[in-house]
Amino acid sequence: IDIIAKLRKERGISILLVEQDVKVALDIADRGYVLEAGAVSIHDKADKLVKNEHIKAAYLGVA
């Protein structure tokens, strides 16, 4: 993950990351997409997803 973040920052390249650890993914992402039952259920900028109550409860372990 550190190498991906470094490449993204230094070279300004786009990366498609599929990651089970939502916190890790949103820490380095500009945007995030949540798949539930095989379909995109939520998508937004990463900083907004981190503040989303559903995301916090379901994926970040915050009530």
Biopython code that builds the backbone (N, CA, C, O; Angstrom):
import numpy as np
from Bio.PDB.StructureBuilder import StructureBuilder

atoms = [
    (1, "ILE", "N", (0.834, -1.190, 0.000)),
    (1, "ILE", "CA", (0.000, 0.000, 0.000)),
    (1, "ILE", "C", (0.875, 1.248, 0.000)),
    (1, "ILE", "O", (0.565, 2.225, -0.682)),
    (2, "ASP", "N", (1.956, 1.221, 0.754)),
    (2, "ASP", "CA", (2.849, 2.384, 0.798)),
    (2, "ASP", "C", (3.445, 2.683, -0.576)),
    (2, "ASP", "O", (3.567, 3.844, -0.966)),
    (3, "ILE", "N", (3.813, 1.635, -1.301)),
    (3, "ILE", "CA", (4.380, 1.821, -2.644)),
    (3, "ILE", "C", (3.332, 2.401, -3.587)),
    (3, "ILE", "O", (3.639, 3.273, -4.400)),
    (4, "ILE", "N", (2.099, 1.921, -3.480)),
    (4, "ILE", "CA", (1.017, 2.444, -4.320)),
    (4, "ILE", "C", (0.801, 3.921, -4.030)),
    (4, "ILE", "O", (0.693, 4.727, -4.954)),
    (5, "ALA", "N", (0.736, 4.278, -2.762)),
    (5, "ALA", "CA", (0.540, 5.680, -2.385)),
    (5, "ALA", "C", (1.696, 6.545, -2.877)),
    (5, "ALA", "O", (1.483, 7.665, -3.342)),
    (6, "LYS", "N", (2.913, 6.029, -2.776)),
    (6, "LYS", "CA", (4.091, 6.777, -3.225)),
    (6, "LYS", "C", (4.059, 6.996, -4.735)),
    (6, "LYS", "O", (4.307, 8.108, -5.202)),
    (7, "LEU", "N", (3.758, 5.956, -5.499)),
    (7, "LEU", "CA", (3.672, 6.088, -6.958)),
    (7, "LEU", "C", (2.596, 7.085, -7.365)),
    (7, "LEU", "O", (2.794, 7.909, -8.258)),
    (8, "ARG", "N", (1.465, 6.994, -6.699)),
    (8, "ARG", "CA", (0.354, 7.894, -7.001)),
    (8, "ARG", "C", (0.752, 9.346, -6.763)),
    (8, "ARG", "O", (0.449, 10.224, -7.571)),
    (9, "LYS", "N", (1.429, 9.589, -5.652)),
    (9, "LYS", "CA", (1.828, 10.949, -5.292)),
    (9, "LYS", "C", (2.942, 11.471, -6.192)),
    (9, "LYS", "O", (2.861, 12.590, -6.700)),
    (10, "GLU", "N", (3.984, 10.662, -6.391)),
    (10, "GLU", "CA", (5.154, 11.118, -7.139)),
    (10, "GLU", "C", (4.914, 11.224, -8.640)),
    (10, "GLU", "O", (5.419, 12.136, -9.293)),
    (11, "ARG", "N", (4.146, 10.293, -9.180)),
    (11, "ARG", "CA", (3.969, 10.263, -10.636)),
    (11, "ARG", "C", (2.601, 10.731, -11.102)),
    (11, "ARG", "O", (2.372, 10.897, -12.301)),
    (12, "GLY", "N", (1.695, 10.944, -10.164)),
    (12, "GLY", "CA", (0.369, 11.430, -10.521)),
    (12, "GLY", "C", (-0.431, 10.456, -11.368)),
    (12, "GLY", "O", (-1.243, 10.864, -12.198)),
    (13, "ILE", "N", (-0.198, 9.161, -11.155)),
    (13, "ILE", "CA", (-0.890, 8.167, -11.968)),
    (13, "ILE", "C", (-2.184, 7.716, -11.295)),
    (13, "ILE", "O", (-2.329, 7.784, -10.075)),
    (14, "SER", "N", (-3.110, 7.258, -12.116)),
    (14, "SER", "CA", (-4.366, 6.706, -11.604)),
    (14, "SER", "C", (-4.176, 5.227, -11.314)),
    (14, "SER", "O", (-3.468, 4.522, -12.033)),
    (15, "ILE", "N", (-4.818, 4.774, -10.254)),
    (15, "ILE", "CA", (-4.702, 3.378, -9.845)),
    (15, "ILE", "C", (-6.084, 2.871, -9.467)),
    (15, "ILE", "O", (-6.826, 3.538, -8.746)),
    (16, "LEU", "N", (-6.422, 1.689, -9.959)),
    (16, "LEU", "CA", (-7.642, 1.013, -9.528)),
    (16, "LEU", "C", (-7.233, 0.010, -8.460)),
    (16, "LEU", "O", (-6.504, -0.942, -8.739)),
    (17, "LEU", "N", (-7.700, 0.224, -7.250)),
    (17, "LEU", "CA", (-7.331, -0.620, -6.115)),
    (17, "LEU", "C", (-8.573, -1.340, -5.613)),
    (17, "LEU", "O", (-9.585, -0.708, -5.308)),
    (18, "VAL", "N", (-8.495, -2.644, -5.531)),
    (18, "VAL", "CA", (-9.568, -3.439, -4.938)),
    (18, "VAL", "C", (-9.030, -3.932, -3.603)),
    (18, "VAL", "O", (-8.065, -4.694, -3.554)),
    (19, "GLU", "N", (-9.661, -3.493, -2.526)),
    (19, "GLU", "CA", (-9.111, -3.750, -1.188)),
    (19, "GLU", "C", (-10.242, -4.057, -0.217)),
    (19, "GLU", "O", (-11.264, -3.371, -0.214)),
    (20, "GLN", "N", (-10.064, -5.078, 0.602)),
    (20, "GLN", "CA", (-11.054, -5.445, 1.613)),
    (20, "GLN", "C", (-10.998, -4.536, 2.841)),
    (20, "GLN", "O", (-12.002, -4.366, 3.532)),
    (21, "ASP", "N", (-9.848, -3.961, 3.112)),
    (21, "ASP", "CA", (-9.685, -3.081, 4.270)),
    (21, "ASP", "C", (-10.086, -1.664, 3.859)),
    (21, "ASP", "O", (-9.302, -0.935, 3.254)),
    (22, "VAL", "N", (-11.304, -1.294, 4.194)),
    (22, "VAL", "CA", (-11.875, -0.018, 3.750)),
    (22, "VAL", "C", (-11.058, 1.166, 4.250)),
    (22, "VAL", "O", (-10.830, 2.117, 3.502)),
    (23, "LYS", "N", (-10.621, 1.123, 5.490)),
    (23, "LYS", "CA", (-9.841, 2.247, 6.031)),
    (23, "LYS", "C", (-8.567, 2.462, 5.233)),
    (23, "LYS", "O", (-8.240, 3.594, 4.876)),
    (24, "VAL", "N", (-7.846, 1.387, 4.950)),
    (24, "VAL", "CA", (-6.610, 1.483, 4.165)),
    (24, "VAL", "C", (-6.912, 2.067, 2.791)),
    (24, "VAL", "O", (-6.219, 2.973, 2.328)),
    (25, "ALA", "N", (-7.934, 1.554, 2.149)),
    (25, "ALA", "CA", (-8.282, 2.008, 0.802)),
    (25, "ALA", "C", (-8.649, 3.490, 0.790)),
    (25, "ALA", "O", (-8.181, 4.241, -0.066)),
    (26, "LEU", "N", (-9.479, 3.906, 1.730)),
    (26, "LEU", "CA", (-9.925, 5.301, 1.741)),
    (26, "LEU", "C", (-8.830, 6.267, 2.178)),
    (26, "LEU", "O", (-8.891, 7.455, 1.864)),
    (27, "ASP", "N", (-7.835, 5.768, 2.895)),
    (27, "ASP", "CA", (-6.714, 6.626, 3.297)),
    (27, "ASP", "C", (-5.894, 7.100, 2.098)),
    (27, "ASP", "O", (-5.313, 8.184, 2.143)),
    (28, "ILE", "N", (-5.838, 6.304, 1.023)),
    (28, "ILE", "CA", (-5.026, 6.695, -0.134)),
    (28, "ILE", "C", (-5.859, 7.055, -1.357)),
    (28, "ILE", "O", (-5.317, 7.511, -2.364)),
    (29, "ALA", "N", (-7.165, 6.856, -1.278)),
    (29, "ALA", "CA", (-8.022, 7.065, -2.454)),
    (29, "ALA", "C", (-8.507, 8.507, -2.580)),
    (29, "ALA", "O", (-8.630, 9.233, -1.594)),
    (30, "ASP", "N", (-8.777, 8.893, -3.818)),
    (30, "ASP", "CA", (-9.494, 10.141, -4.077)),
    (30, "ASP", "C", (-10.993, 9.878, -4.047)),
    (30, "ASP", "O", (-11.770, 10.674, -3.521)),
    (31, "ARG", "N", (-11.384, 8.734, -4.629)),
    (31, "ARG", "CA", (-12.787, 8.338, -4.699)),
    (31, "ARG", "C", (-12.917, 6.891, -4.266)),
    (31, "ARG", "O", (-11.959, 6.122, -4.346)),
    (32, "GLY", "N", (-14.113, 6.519, -3.803)),
    (32, "GLY", "CA", (-14.361, 5.143, -3.408)),
    (32, "GLY", "C", (-15.706, 4.660, -3.912)),
    (32, "GLY", "O", (-16.649, 5.435, -4.075)),
    (33, "TYR", "N", (-15.769, 3.377, -4.153)),
    (33, "TYR", "CA", (-16.996, 2.717, -4.597)),
    (33, "TYR", "C", (-17.216, 1.519, -3.695)),
    (33, "TYR", "O", (-16.297, 0.732, -3.468)),
    (34, "VAL", "N", (-18.428, 1.375, -3.179)),
    (34, "VAL", "CA", (-18.761, 0.252, -2.318)),
    (34, "VAL", "C", (-19.655, -0.697, -3.100)),
    (34, "VAL", "O", (-20.694, -0.299, -3.626)),
    (35, "LEU", "N", (-19.237, -1.959, -3.170)),
    (35, "LEU", "CA", (-20.037, -2.990, -3.822)),
    (35, "LEU", "C", (-20.754, -3.796, -2.755)),
    (35, "LEU", "O", (-20.134, -4.288, -1.812)),
    (36, "GLU", "N", (-22.053, -3.928, -2.910)),
    (36, "GLU", "CA", (-22.855, -4.771, -2.027)),
    (36, "GLU", "C", (-23.734, -5.636, -2.913)),
    (36, "GLU", "O", (-24.448, -5.126, -3.776)),
    (37, "ALA", "N", (-23.683, -6.930, -2.705)),
    (37, "ALA", "CA", (-24.457, -7.897, -3.497)),
    (37, "ALA", "C", (-24.175, -7.741, -4.989)),
    (37, "ALA", "O", (-25.076, -7.880, -5.816)),
    (38, "GLY", "N", (-22.918, -7.451, -5.324)),
    (38, "GLY", "CA", (-22.502, -7.382, -6.719)),
    (38, "GLY", "C", (-22.829, -6.098, -7.453)),
    (38, "GLY", "O", (-22.644, -6.019, -8.667)),
    (39, "ALA", "N", (-23.309, -5.095, -6.744)),
    (39, "ALA", "CA", (-23.654, -3.826, -7.389)),
    (39, "ALA", "C", (-23.088, -2.662, -6.581)),
    (39, "ALA", "O", (-22.928, -2.757, -5.364)),
    (40, "VAL", "N", (-22.787, -1.566, -7.270)),
    (40, "VAL", "CA", (-22.310, -0.359, -6.585)),
    (40, "VAL", "C", (-23.469, 0.209, -5.775)),
    (40, "VAL", "O", (-24.508, 0.565, -6.330)),
    (41, "SER", "N", (-23.284, 0.291, -4.465)),
    (41, "SER", "CA", (-24.342, 0.815, -3.602)),
    (41, "SER", "C", (-24.075, 2.256, -3.182)),
    (41, "SER", "O", (-25.008, 3.029, -2.963)),
    (42, "ILE", "N", (-22.802, 2.612, -3.070)),
    (42, "ILE", "CA", (-22.417, 3.968, -2.665)),
    (42, "ILE", "C", (-21.130, 4.324, -3.394)),
    (42, "ILE", "O", (-20.236, 3.489, -3.535)),
    (43, "HIS", "N", (-21.041, 5.563, -3.854)),
    (43, "HIS", "CA", (-19.777, 6.060, -4.400)),
    (43, "HIS", "C", (-19.697, 7.548, -4.127)),
    (43, "HIS", "O", (-20.694, 8.267, -4.194)),
    (44, "ASP", "N", (-18.488, 7.998, -3.818)),
    (44, "ASP", "CA", (-18.293, 9.413, -3.496)),
    (44, "ASP", "C", (-16.795, 9.659, -3.338)),
    (44, "ASP", "O", (-15.981, 8.750, -3.503)),
    (45, "LYS", "N", (-16.453, 10.887, -3.022)),
    (45, "LYS", "CA", (-15.069, 11.208, -2.694)),
    (45, "LYS", "C", (-14.713, 10.492, -1.394)),
    (45, "LYS", "O", (-15.557, 10.328, -0.513)),
    (46, "ALA", "N", (-13.458, 10.069, -1.285)),
    (46, "ALA", "CA", (-13.022, 9.286, -0.129)),
    (46, "ALA", "C", (-13.261, 10.020, 1.187)),
    (46, "ALA", "O", (-13.691, 9.408, 2.165)),
    (47, "ASP", "N", (-12.991, 11.313, 1.221)),
    (47, "ASP", "CA", (-13.175, 12.050, 2.479)),
    (47, "ASP", "C", (-14.637, 12.099, 2.902)),
    (47, "ASP", "O", (-14.933, 12.159, 4.095)),
    (48, "LYS", "N", (-15.550, 12.076, 1.942)),
    (48, "LYS", "CA", (-16.976, 12.051, 2.276)),
    (48, "LYS", "C", (-17.407, 10.655, 2.719)),
    (48, "LYS", "O", (-18.232, 10.520, 3.622)),
    (49, "LEU", "N", (-16.856, 9.621, 2.091)),
    (49, "LEU", "CA", (-17.207, 8.256, 2.483)),
    (49, "LEU", "C", (-16.775, 7.961, 3.915)),
    (49, "LEU", "O", (-17.487, 7.273, 4.647)),
    (50, "VAL", "N", (-15.623, 8.472, 4.317)),
    (50, "VAL", "CA", (-15.133, 8.258, 5.683)),
    (50, "VAL", "C", (-16.097, 8.857, 6.704)),
    (50, "VAL", "O", (-16.188, 8.361, 7.827)),
    (51, "LYS", "N", (-16.809, 9.903, 6.337)),
    (51, "LYS", "CA", (-17.751, 10.567, 7.239)),
    (51, "LYS", "C", (-19.172, 10.009, 7.132)),
    (51, "LYS", "O", (-20.028, 10.349, 7.948)),
    (52, "ASN", "N", (-19.433, 9.160, 6.139)),
    (52, "ASN", "CA", (-20.758, 8.591, 5.904)),
    (52, "ASN", "C", (-21.119, 7.626, 7.045)),
    (52, "ASN", "O", (-20.351, 6.716, 7.357)),
    (53, "GLU", "N", (-22.280, 7.828, 7.658)),
    (53, "GLU", "CA", (-22.688, 7.021, 8.818)),
    (53, "GLU", "C", (-22.814, 5.538, 8.474)),
    (53, "GLU", "O", (-22.425, 4.692, 9.280)),
    (54, "HIS", "N", (-23.341, 5.205, 7.308)),
    (54, "HIS", "CA", (-23.465, 3.796, 6.897)),
    (54, "HIS", "C", (-22.084, 3.163, 6.745)),
    (54, "HIS", "O", (-21.856, 2.048, 7.214)),
    (55, "ILE", "N", (-21.180, 3.860, 6.102)),
    (55, "ILE", "CA", (-19.818, 3.348, 5.907)),
    (55, "ILE", "C", (-19.128, 3.171, 7.258)),
    (55, "ILE", "O", (-18.483, 2.151, 7.501)),
    (56, "LYS", "N", (-19.264, 4.156, 8.125)),
    (56, "LYS", "CA", (-18.633, 4.080, 9.441)),
    (56, "LYS", "C", (-19.136, 2.872, 10.224)),
    (56, "LYS", "O", (-18.342, 2.152, 10.830)),
    (57, "ALA", "N", (-20.437, 2.646, 10.217)),
    (57, "ALA", "CA", (-21.008, 1.537, 10.983)),
    (57, "ALA", "C", (-20.721, 0.178, 10.344)),
    (57, "ALA", "O", (-20.363, -0.774, 11.039)),
    (58, "ALA", "N", (-20.877, 0.088, 9.035)),
    (58, "ALA", "CA", (-20.771, -1.207, 8.359)),
    (58, "ALA", "C", (-19.340, -1.636, 8.073)),
    (58, "ALA", "O", (-19.040, -2.829, 8.110)),
    (59, "TYR", "N", (-18.454, -0.694, 7.791)),
    (59, "TYR", "CA", (-17.123, -1.055, 7.297)),
    (59, "TYR", "C", (-15.955, -0.557, 8.138)),
    (59, "TYR", "O", (-14.851, -1.093, 8.036)),
    (60, "LEU", "N", (-16.178, 0.451, 8.962)),
    (60, "LEU", "CA", (-15.076, 1.006, 9.744)),
    (60, "LEU", "C", (-15.180, 0.681, 11.231)),
    (60, "LEU", "O", (-14.301, 1.049, 12.010)),
    (61, "GLY", "N", (-16.245, -0.004, 11.626)),
    (61, "GLY", "CA", (-16.401, -0.407, 13.018)),
    (61, "GLY", "C", (-16.666, 0.739, 13.970)),
    (61, "GLY", "O", (-16.365, 0.647, 15.161)),
    (62, "VAL", "N", (-17.229, 1.823, 13.450)),
    (62, "VAL", "CA", (-17.544, 2.991, 14.271)),
    (62, "VAL", "C", (-19.054, 3.143, 14.312)),
    (62, "VAL", "O", (-19.709, 3.168, 13.270)),
    (63, "ALA", "N", (-19.602, 3.244, 15.502)),
    (63, "ALA", "CA", (-21.060, 3.379, 15.630)),
    (63, "ALA", "C", (-21.476, 4.820, 15.682)),
    (63, "ALA", "O", (-22.667, 5.115, 15.789)),
]
sb = StructureBuilder()
sb.init_structure("model")
sb.init_model(0)
sb.init_chain("A")
sb.init_seg("    ")
for serial, (resi, resn, name, xyz) in enumerate(atoms, 1):
    if name == "N":
        sb.init_residue(resn, " ", resi, " ")
    sb.init_atom(name, np.array(xyz, "f"), 0.0, 1.0, " ", f" {name:<3s}", serial, name[0])
structure = sb.get_structure()
